Amino acid sequence: MKNDEVDLVVNTPTKGNDSKRDGFHIRRAAIERNLGVITSLDTLKAIVDIKSKEIKDETLYIFELSN
C-alpha cells in the first residue's frame, strides 16, 4: 500500500474490535489511502460474478437502503 501498488483490499475482520490486530491496521491504512476495502467474502463473490459476466455499468442501479 505504501508504494501505491494496491487498488483494493480484501480483509475480513475477526471477532472483537481489537485495534491491536493486524487486520484492523490493514483496513485503517487502506481507508486512509482512499483504497477500496471489502470486508465480506459474499460481497467479493458478488463483485467477481458481476465482473466475470461483463455487465455494463449502465445496467446497474444504485438503491439507497437507509430508512
Secondary structure, 3 states (H helix, E strand, C coil): CCCCCCCEEECCCCCCCCCCCHHHHHHHHHHHCCCEEECCHHHHHHHHHHHHCCCCHHHCCCCCCCC
